[in-house]
Every structure is written in C-alpha cells, then in structure tokens.
C-alpha cells in the first residue's frame, strides 16, 4: 500500500469513527519500570550514573534523576553543589546497610523498620529529607513506647529534634510516671533530669509518697555520689502533701534525711506544717504544699453487666470523680459470662461466653468463640469483630501481658477446661500454649511481675478452690504457688504496687466480704481489712492507686440481690469506703479506659 493510499485509509477511519476519546492507564507501568531500574542497579548497568560510597568502602549504585526526584537532598546535591559533575560521592558517617535500605526505599516504596534499625534509620531519613520514612519511624517508636524505654526515646527525640516524638514521650512519661520510675532508665537520669521530671505539676501520681520513694531509690542507686545531691532534689518533693502517718513512719526516720542538715530542715518544716494544719485548715499554699494537677477525669471505668430481663449485655461508664454511671452502646451479640480485658487503656475486648437461642421447642444456649473490640478513642464507639478464639468457652479468665491477650480455662462444653490460648495483637495470630494444672471456671486473673496468676475458681473435683497457679510466658510453664486462706470463686482480683488482691466471691454456700493480699517476694497470702458488704462477681479495677469494687451480688445462690454500690480500698491506710450508685443490672466485669470523647 502506498503512502497516499495509507493517508486515504486513515482519513476514512477518522471520519467514520464517531467514538469519544478515551484515556488508557497502565497501572503496572510505573511499578514495572521501577522494578527494572531497581534490579539493574549495579556496576554493569550503563544507565547508573551515580555511585554513593560509605566510609567502609561500600558502593551503592543509583540514577541521579531518580534520586533527585525523590528528595530535596539529592536534588540539591546533583544540581547546585560540587557533586553535580561527579559520578562518585562520599556519604560520610552513615552505615552502608542503612544507606542501602533508604535507596532501596526510593526505588520500591517499601522499607522494613525494626527495633534494631529504627534509631539509625530515623536520623538518616531526616538527613536525606525522606519525610515518609521519617514519619513511619516516629510512629513505630510511638507505638512501642513503654515504661522501660520512654525516657531513652525522649532523649533520642530531643537529640534529633523530633518534636512530635518528644511530645508523645513527655505525655507518656507523665501519665505512666508510677511505672516509669520502677525501671533502670529512671535510675540512670542525672539529678537535673530527675528534678525536671518531679517538678512537673501534671505528672500522674495519686500519692506524693511515690515521688519521695523514687527519689530515695534514685539516690541509693549510687549512694556515694548522689547523697550530696539530695537536698536540691528534695526541694521539689511536696512533703506537705504526704499523709501525717507516712511522714512519721517513713520520712522522719530516713537516715539520708536525718544525716543531712538541709534535708532535716525539710522534715521539721513538714512536721510544723501538719501541726499548724491540725488547728488551722486554711493555710496558704506554697509550691511544696500545692496539689499536683493530674486529673482523675482523664480515665473512667468501663463496667460490663447483664440484664436478666432483656437478656442483653449492658456496657456502662463509671466516673469516680462524679460517682455517676453512663450507659454506652449495646453489644452486637447478646452473650453472657464473657471475657473482658483492655489493652493500652484504649482497646476493649469482649470475647466468648454463651448466647440463648430457641430451637423451636425450648430455649437453649450455645458457647461462643467470637471476639469484639471497642476503640474508646473512636468518635463512633462501635464494636468491630476480630479473629475468633480457637476454643469456645465461658466463665474463663483473661490476662493481658506484653500486648498479648491470654484466654484461660473456663467451660468449653460440660468440661472444666485447663486450656490456654494467646492472641498477639502485633501479629494478630492466635496459638495454644501450655495448659493449667487444674481445669477451673469462675476464677479471676492477675498479672504481676510479668507473670500471669489464675486465682481460685470452681471445678467438679475440688468445688470452690483455694489454689493459685502461676504462668511464666518465657518458659511456657504453669506452677502452683501458695494457696489462699479461703475457697473463692466468682471473686475479683486486682494488682497494685507489687501486691495482688483476691476480693470477695463465694466459697459455695456463703458470700464473702473478706480480702486477701499476695506478696510475691514472700510468697505468702495475708488478710487485709474486710469490705463493708459481701460481694459475688463484682467488677474490680485499680485507678489512681485505689481499688474499686463495683456492684456484684450479696448471695451465692439464686434469689441474689444485685448491689448498687461501689467500695473503694486505700492500700495506704488499709481502709474501705462505700458509695451508692445507680446499678439496676448485674455487674461482673470492669476495666479502666481513657475517657471517651462523648463523656
């Protein structure tokens, strides 16, 4: 066909084709191009026009146009600086592996951040002005903040001028002050850093005694060097906020204070303050007597209950500051004897239990292994489904440790189960781990010193149980520890300040108001003050150093009365107080959560 004939045919097509223009996009085109460019980055590739060399002699190959389009750093290097005419550029003081990781990211859009590399990747990404990598490093560190590393991450953030990360660390340190001071990072702080921390007016500390104790602990860690620093630090401990009993029992006789003239003056000052306060309550406040401004309103108690009439789960918020109960969204499924836990004070999990159904002749029930999660920071406050448990069960125990949820024992049919499964929130994987020694139901779980305790419960062999089992996740092994003094099931368990409390419950025939405390350092259970009322199946939590025992019933059998009160235990004084609240339904679970937006 001649050119003239081809033009004629083309004109015919264009004139006869009345279709609208259409845009075609090859979605894999760019990805395929970058795959080719990435795979060809080596010394044999004629199109690689830049070599980046690190101090150890390693060379990373690339293309100037690609690198310059990815970051302002390389754009300036290859357009304005002396390197624009070079094909070999030295990148000083940067690990060759990290350089390779960042250049690979530019070509692939993928990067693996790990615990081992994040502290090197972040400053390198900042240097190369790779904003996305910088941000994911910050998010990775924020996600993995914990009481043992937050002080170190704060120092790292300040060193590299990561304002967002530094602010997150500061807020976390203040909120988790009581846990932070238990770890080695606190003991490694300088005196200036200790003063800066305890001088904050908004550290989350319910008792000033804890500030005093952490200061003494810090000084004794390096006694010879630090004892001379104590007066300057004690100037920022608000001794006048400490109870008179604690002052007389712990502060007055502390050798570090007695043997230092300036510290002795602080002691005399607080004794004089308490004497004056006993006859004149309206004493002007100074900085050492002004209460810290941490707010209990930052957290509330989510309470799980059951309505016998409606056959529904009822979720409520209890606010200790106002002593009010608020109803929250109902569960998607109507189920009873579920497991309840919270992760990071934000993610509430309700799992398992059983639901009623009608088979055409009568009502019956079936066990569940479903899991629902509520994010209390969400504006919608809706429950979402998560991966099912491996085993259907009810009346079981739940413990949270290291971002893992352990579901333990219970009934998995007509059998008292001793099986245990763990759900890892980081990997979203479930697996079975070692079983308990005894099958048990209606027990409670405490987590103390990175160990999980199954306390009391009921079994067909033993009835109500005194026994306590302890699980070590690092060994995947259960061991029996010292028994309680009383048989208890349908009890509450709480952990505070290194002590585990077994609260109320029933021995099978009698409801209990007695409470026992377990000290792992001695391995002994000891009795503490009784509650005002017997309580079976109460909700039990710790908030601001106080134990809250919510609702429950006053009988161990049918015809039980649901209690409309909360009892509050102060471990410092070994005393209980009681408050009446509006509770119309049975309460059998509670967790402390960050205050939702709508409250």
C-alpha positions in Angstrom: 0.0 0.0 0.0 1.4 3.4 -1.0 1.7 6.4 1.4 -1.2 8.1 -0.5 -3.4 5.0 0.0 -2.5 4.8 3.7 -3.4 8.5 4.2 -6.7 7.9 2.5 -7.5 4.9 4.7 -6.6 6.8 7.8 -8.8 9.7 6.8 -11.6 7.3 6.3 -11.1 5.8 9.7 -11.0 9.2 11.5 -14.1 10.4 9.6 -16.1 7.3 10.2 -15.1 6.8 13.8 -17.5 8.8 16.0 -16.3 7.4 19.4 -15.3 9.8 22.2 -11.6 9.9 23.1 -10.7 7.5 25.9 -7.8 7.6 28.3 -6.0 4.4 28.9 -3.8 3.9 32.0 -1.4 1.0 32.5 -1.5 0.8 36.3 1.5 -1.5 36.4 3.7 0.6 34.1 5.4 2.7 36.7 5.9 -0.3 39.1 7.4 -2.4 36.3 9.7 0.5 35.3 11.0 0.9 38.9 11.4 -2.9 39.2 13.6 -2.8 36.2 15.6 0.2 37.5 15.9 -1.4 40.9 17.1 -4.8 39.5 19.7 -3.1 37.3 21.4 -1.0 39.9 24.9 -2.5 39.7 28.3 -1.7 38.3 27.4 -3.3 35.0 24.5 -1.1 34.4 25.4 1.6 31.8 22.5 3.8 32.9 23.6 4.1 36.6 25.2 7.5 36.6 25.9 7.9 40.4 27.8 5.8 43.0 27.3 6.6 46.7 30.3 5.4 48.8 30.2 5.0 52.6 33.2 5.1 55.0 33.7 1.3 54.9 34.1 1.4 51.1 30.7 0.0 50.2 29.2 1.5 47.0 25.5 1.9 46.4 24.5 2.5 42.7 21.7 4.7 41.5 20.3 7.1 38.9 20.6 10.8 39.5 17.2 11.6 38.1 15.5 9.1 40.3 17.3 10.2 43.5 16.8 13.9 42.7 13.1 13.4 42.1 12.7 11.6 45.4 14.3 14.0 47.9 15.3 17.7 48.1 18.7 16.5 49.5 19.7 14.7 46.3 18.1 17.3 44.1 20.3 20.0 45.6 23.4 17.7 45.5 23.0 17.0 41.8 22.0 20.4 40.7 23.8 23.0 42.9 26.7 21.5 44.8 30.1 20.4 43.7 28.9 16.8 43.4 26.7 17.6 40.3 29.5 16.7 37.9 30.8 13.7 39.9 29.8 10.1 39.4 31.2 9.0 42.8 30.0 10.8 46.0 31.2 10.0 49.6 28.4 9.7 52.2 30.2 10.1 55.5 29.3 8.7 58.9 26.5 6.6 57.7 26.2 2.8 57.9 26.3 1.3 54.4 23.4 -1.1 55.3 21.1 1.9 56.2 22.1 3.8 53.0 21.2 0.7 51.0 17.8 0.4 52.8 17.0 4.1 52.1 18.0 4.0 48.5 16.0 0.7 48.1 13.0 2.5 49.5 13.3 5.3 46.9 13.1 2.6 44.2 10.5 0.3 45.8 8.4 2.4 48.2 9.0 -0.3 50.8 11.0 -0.2 54.0 11.3 -2.6 57.0 11.6 -0.8 60.3 12.8 -2.9 63.2 13.7 -2.4 66.8 17.4 -2.8 65.8 17.5 -0.3 62.9 14.9 2.4 63.8 17.3 4.6 65.8 19.7 4.7 62.8 17.1 4.9 60.0 15.3 7.9 61.5 18.3 10.4 61.6 19.4 9.1 58.2 15.9 9.7 56.7 16.0 13.1 58.3 19.3 13.9 56.7 18.2 12.8 53.3 14.8 14.6 53.8 12.8 11.4 53.1 9.7 12.5 55.0 7.7 9.3 54.8 10.4 7.2 56.3 11.0 9.8 59.0 7.3 9.7 59.9 6.9 5.9 60.0 10.0 5.7 62.3 8.3 8.2 64.6 5.1 6.2 64.5 7.0 2.9 65.1 8.7 4.4 68.2 5.4 5.9 69.5 3.7 2.5 69.1 6.4 0.8 71.1 6.7 3.3 73.9 6.7 1.5 77.3 7.7 2.4 80.9 11.2 0.8 80.4 12.2 2.8 77.3 10.3 6.1 77.1 13.0 8.1 78.9 15.6 6.9 76.5 13.4 7.5 73.5 12.7 11.0 74.8 16.5 11.7 74.9 16.8 10.3 71.4 13.9 12.5 70.1 15.4 15.7 71.6 18.8 14.9 70.2 17.4 14.7 66.7 14.9 17.5 67.1 11.9 15.2 66.6 9.3 17.5 68.2 6.3 15.2 67.6 8.1 12.2 69.1 9.4 14.2 72.0 5.9 15.5 72.9 4.5 12.0 72.8 7.2 10.7 75.1 6.7 13.6 77.5 3.0 13.0 77.7 3.5 9.2 78.1 6.1 9.7 80.9 3.8 12.0 82.9 0.9 9.6 82.5 2.9 6.5 83.3 5.1 8.1 86.0 4.5 5.4 88.6 5.6 2.7 86.2 8.5 4.7 84.6 10.3 5.2 88.0 10.4 1.4 88.5 12.8 0.9 85.6 16.5 1.3 85.2 16.3 4.2 82.8 15.0 6.4 85.7 17.9 5.3 87.9 20.3 6.5 85.1 18.9 10.0 84.9 21.0 13.0 86.0 20.0 15.0 89.0 18.8 17.8 86.7 16.7 15.4 84.8 15.1 14.0 88.0 14.3 17.5 89.2 12.8 18.4 85.8 10.6 15.3 86.0 9.3 15.6 89.6 8.9 19.3 89.3 6.1 18.9 86.7 2.8 19.9 88.1 0.9 17.4 85.9 2.7 14.1 86.5 0.2 11.4 87.0 0.8 10.5 90.7 -2.0 9.9 93.1 0.2 9.9 96.2 3.2 12.2 96.8 4.7 9.3 98.8 5.6 7.8 95.4 7.6 10.8 94.4 9.5 10.7 97.8 10.2 6.9 97.4 11.5 7.2 93.8 13.9 10.0 94.9 15.3 7.9 97.7 15.6 4.9 95.4 17.5 7.1 92.8 19.9 8.4 95.5 20.6 4.9 96.9 21.4 3.6 93.4 24.7 5.4 93.5 24.8 6.5 97.1 28.3 7.8 97.5 28.0 10.1 94.5 24.3 11.1 94.9 23.7 11.7 98.6 25.1 15.2 98.3 22.6 16.0 95.6 19.6 15.0 97.7 18.9 18.5 99.2 18.4 20.0 95.8 16.1 17.2 94.7 14.1 17.1 98.0 13.3 20.8 97.4 10.9 19.6 94.7 9.2 16.8 96.6 6.0 18.1 98.0 6.3 16.6 101.5 3.3 18.6 102.8 1.0 16.5 100.5 2.1 13.3 102.2 0.0 11.8 104.9 1.0 12.5 108.5 1.1 8.8 109.2 3.6 8.2 106.4 5.7 11.1 107.5 6.0 9.7 111.0 6.6 6.1 109.9 8.8 6.5 106.8 10.2 10.1 106.4 11.2 11.1 109.9 13.5 8.1 110.4 15.0 8.0 106.9 18.8 8.1 107.5 19.5 10.1 104.3 17.4 12.9 105.6 18.4 12.8 109.2 22.1 13.0 108.3 21.8 16.0 106.1 21.1 19.4 107.7 19.2 20.8 104.8 17.0 17.7 104.4 16.4 17.7 108.2 15.0 21.2 107.8 12.5 19.9 105.2 11.4 17.3 107.7 11.0 19.9 110.5 9.1 22.1 108.1 6.5 19.4 107.2 6.1 18.5 110.9 5.4 22.1 111.7 3.0 22.3 108.8 1.0 19.4 110.0 0.9 20.8 113.5 -0.4 24.1 112.3 -2.9 22.4 109.9 -4.4 20.5 112.7 -5.6 23.8 114.3 -6.0 25.9 111.2 -7.0 24.3 107.9 -6.8 27.4 105.8 -3.1 27.6 105.4 -1.8 29.5 102.3 -0.4 27.1 99.7 3.2 27.1 98.6 4.7 25.1 95.8 5.6 22.3 98.2 2.0 22.1 99.5 0.1 22.7 96.3 -1.6 19.5 94.9 -0.4 18.4 91.6 -2.8 19.0 88.7 -3.1 15.5 87.3 -6.7 14.7 86.7 -8.6 11.6 87.5 -11.0 12.7 84.9 -8.6 11.5 82.2 -9.8 8.0 82.8 -13.1 6.3 83.7 -14.2 2.7 84.4 -16.0 0.7 81.7 -18.3 -1.7 83.5 -19.8 -4.9 81.9 -23.1 -6.2 83.1 -26.0 -8.5 82.2 -29.7 -7.7 82.1 -31.7 -10.9 83.1 -34.9 -9.3 81.8 -33.6 -8.1 78.5 -31.1 -10.9 78.0 -28.6 -8.4 76.9 -25.1 -7.2 77.8 -25.0 -3.7 79.2 -21.9 -1.6 79.0 -21.7 1.5 81.3 -19.1 4.1 82.2 -18.5 4.8 85.8 -16.8 8.1 86.6 -15.3 8.1 90.2 -15.0 11.8 90.1 -18.7 12.3 89.9 -19.9 8.9 91.1 -22.2 8.7 88.1 -22.9 5.8 85.7 -23.5 6.3 82.0 -24.9 3.8 79.6 -22.9 3.2 76.4 -23.6 1.3 73.1 -25.1 -2.2 73.4 -23.2 -5.3 72.3 -23.8 -6.6 68.8 -24.5 -10.1 70.2 -26.4 -10.9 73.4 -24.0 -13.1 75.3 -23.3 -13.9 79.0 -20.3 -15.0 81.0 -17.9 -13.4 78.5 -14.2 -12.5 79.0 -13.3 -8.8 79.3 -10.0 -7.0 79.0 -8.4 -3.8 77.9 -5.1 -3.1 76.0 -3.3 0.2 76.4 -6.3 1.7 78.2 -7.9 2.1 74.8 -8.9 -1.1 73.1 -11.6 -3.1 75.0 -12.1 -6.7 74.1 -15.2 -8.8 74.9 -14.9 -12.5 73.9 -16.5 -15.9 74.2 -19.4 -16.6 76.6 -22.7 -18.0 75.5 -25.9 -16.9 73.9 -29.5 -18.0 74.2 -31.5 -19.4 71.2 -34.8 -21.1 70.6 -34.7 -24.4 68.8 -38.4 -24.5 68.1 -39.3 -26.3 71.4 -37.4 -24.6 74.1 -34.7 -22.0 74.9 -31.2 -23.4 75.0 -27.7 -21.8 74.8 -24.6 -22.3 72.7 -21.0 -21.4 73.6 -19.2 -18.7 71.5 -15.7 -18.1 70.5 -16.4 -14.7 68.8 -14.4 -11.6 69.8 -15.5 -7.9 69.6 -13.3 -4.9 70.1 -14.2 -1.3 71.0 -11.7 1.6 70.5 -12.7 4.1 73.1 -10.8 6.9 71.2 -13.2 6.5 68.2 -15.9 9.0 67.8 -18.4 6.4 66.7 -17.8 4.0 69.6 -18.9 0.9 67.6 -17.9 -2.7 68.3 -16.0 -4.4 65.5 -15.4 -8.2 65.0 -11.9 -9.6 65.4 -10.5 -13.1 64.8 -12.3 -15.8 66.7 -10.8 -17.6 69.6 -9.5 -21.1 68.9 -11.8 -22.6 71.6 -15.4 -21.8 72.5 -15.6 -21.1 76.2 -17.4 -19.3 79.0 -16.7 -18.4 82.6 -13.0 -18.2 81.8 -10.2 -15.9 82.8 -8.4 -13.2 80.8 -5.0 -11.6 81.3 -3.1 -9.1 79.2 0.7 -9.1 79.1 3.2 -7.6 76.5 0.4 -6.8 74.0 -0.9 -10.3 74.2 -4.3 -11.5 75.4 -4.4 -14.8 77.3 -7.7 -16.6 77.5 -7.6 -19.2 80.2 -9.7 -22.2 81.3 -13.4 -21.9 81.8 -16.1 -24.3 80.5 -15.7 -25.5 76.9 -18.9 -27.5 77.0 -19.6 -29.6 80.1 -15.8 -29.9 80.8 -13.8 -27.7 83.2 -11.1 -26.6 80.8 -7.4 -26.0 81.6 -6.5 -25.0 78.1 -4.9 -21.6 77.4 -4.6 -19.7 74.2 -2.8 -16.4 73.4 -3.6 -13.7 70.9 -0.7 -11.5 69.8 -2.1 -8.0 68.9 1.1 -7.2 66.9 0.9 -10.2 64.6 -2.9 -10.8 65.0 -2.1 -14.5 65.4 -3.5 -17.0 67.9 -1.9 -20.1 69.3 -2.4 -22.6 72.2 0.2 -22.6 75.0 0.7 -24.8 78.0 -2.4 -25.8 79.9 -3.0 -25.1 83.6 -2.5 -27.9 86.1 -6.2 -27.8 87.0 -9.3 -27.1 85.0 -11.3 -24.3 86.5 -14.2 -21.8 85.9 -15.4 -18.6 87.5 -11.9 -17.7 88.7 -10.1 -14.5 88.2 -6.7 -13.5 86.7 -4.0 -11.2 87.9 -0.8 -10.1 86.0 2.1 -9.3 88.3 5.9 -9.0 87.6 5.4 -10.3 84.0 3.7 -13.5 85.3 0.0 -14.5 85.0 -1.9 -15.8 88.0 -5.1 -17.9 87.9 -6.7 -17.3 91.3 -9.4 -19.6 92.9 -12.4 -20.7 90.8 -14.5 -23.8 90.7 -14.0 -27.4 89.4 -16.0 -30.6 89.5 -13.3 -32.3 91.5 -12.5 -29.6 94.1 -15.6 -27.5 94.2 -14.6 -24.0 95.3 -10.8 -23.7 95.1 -8.1 -22.2 97.2 -5.4 -23.0 94.7 -3.5 -20.4 92.7 -1.5 -21.2 89.5 1.3 -19.0 88.0 2.2 -18.9 84.4 5.6 -17.8 83.1 5.3 -17.0 79.4 9.1 -17.1 78.8 9.2 -20.7 80.0 5.6 -21.6 78.8 5.0 -23.3 82.2 2.5 -23.3 84.9 3.4 -23.8 88.6 1.3 -23.9 91.8 2.0 -21.1 94.3 0.8 -20.6 97.9 -2.9 -21.3 98.4 -5.4 -18.7 99.6 -6.8 -19.0 103.1 -10.4 -19.3 101.8 -12.0 -21.1 98.9 -13.2 -18.5 96.4 -14.9 -18.4 93.1 -16.8 -15.6 91.4 -14.2 -13.4 93.0 -12.4 -10.2 91.9 -8.6 -9.8 91.5 -6.6 -6.6 91.4 -2.9 -5.8 91.3 -1.4 -2.7 92.6 2.2 -1.7 93.7 3.5 -5.2 93.5 0.7 -6.8 95.5 -2.2 -9.0 94.2 -5.6 -8.8 95.9 -8.3 -11.5 96.0 -11.6 -9.8 96.7 -14.9 -11.3 97.8 -16.5 -14.1 95.8 -18.2 -17.1 97.4 -17.0 -20.4 99.0 -20.0 -22.2 97.6 -22.5 -21.6 100.4 -21.5 -18.2 101.8 -20.8 -14.9 100.0 -17.6 -13.3 101.2 -16.5 -9.8 102.1 -13.0 -10.9 103.1 -10.0 -9.9 101.1 -6.5 -11.5 100.9 -3.3 -9.9 99.6 -0.4 -11.9 98.0 3.1 -10.7 98.1 5.3 -12.5 95.5 8.5 -11.6 97.3 7.5 -13.7 100.3 5.1 -16.0 98.5 2.5 -15.5 101.3 -1.2 -14.6 101.3 -2.3 -12.3 104.2 -5.6 -11.0 105.3 -6.4 -7.3 105.0 -9.5 -5.2 106.1 -12.8 -6.7 105.1 -15.2 -4.9 102.7 -18.4 -3.4 104.1 -20.5 -5.9 102.2 -20.2 -9.4 100.8 -19.8 -9.3 97.0 -20.1 -12.1 94.5 -19.0 -11.4 90.9 -18.1 -7.7 91.4 -16.2 -5.6 88.9 -12.7 -4.9 90.2 -10.2 -2.3 89.0 -7.3 -0.1 90.2 -7.4 3.6 89.4 -5.1 6.3 90.8 -3.7 3.9 93.5 -7.2 2.9 94.8 -9.1 -0.4 94.4 -12.6 0.0 93.1 -15.0 -2.9 93.7 -18.2 -2.3 91.8 -21.6 -3.9 92.2 -21.8 -7.7 92.4 -24.4 -9.6 94.4 -24.8 -10.5 98.0 -25.7 -14.1 97.7 -24.0 -17.2 96.3 -27.2 -18.9 95.1 -30.5 -18.0 93.3 -32.5 -15.1 94.5 -29.4 -13.0 94.8 -29.6 -9.2 95.2 -27.6 -7.1 92.9 -25.7 -4.4 94.9 -26.0 -0.8 93.9 -22.8 0.4 95.5 -19.0 0.8 95.0 -16.4 0.1 97.6 -13.0 1.8 97.5 -9.9 0.5 99.2 -6.9 2.7 100.1 -3.8 0.4 100.4 -2.0 3.1 102.4 -4.5 3.2 105.2 -6.0 -0.4 104.8 -9.5 1.1 104.9 -12.6 0.8 102.8 -15.2 3.4 102.0 -18.5 2.8 100.3 -20.6 4.9 97.8 -24.1 4.3 96.5 -24.5 4.4 92.7 -27.4 3.6 90.4 -26.9 0.0 89.3 -30.0 -1.8 88.1 -28.3 -4.8 86.5 -25.9 -7.5 87.5 -22.3 -6.3 87.2 -19.5 -8.8 86.6 -16.6 -7.1 84.9 -14.8 -3.8 84.8 -11.7 -2.2 83.2 -10.1 1.3 83.3 -10.0 3.1 80.0 -9.1 6.5 78.7 -12.1 8.9 78.8 -14.2 8.6 75.6 -14.8 11.7 73.6 -18.5 11.9 74.3 -18.2 11.9 78.1 
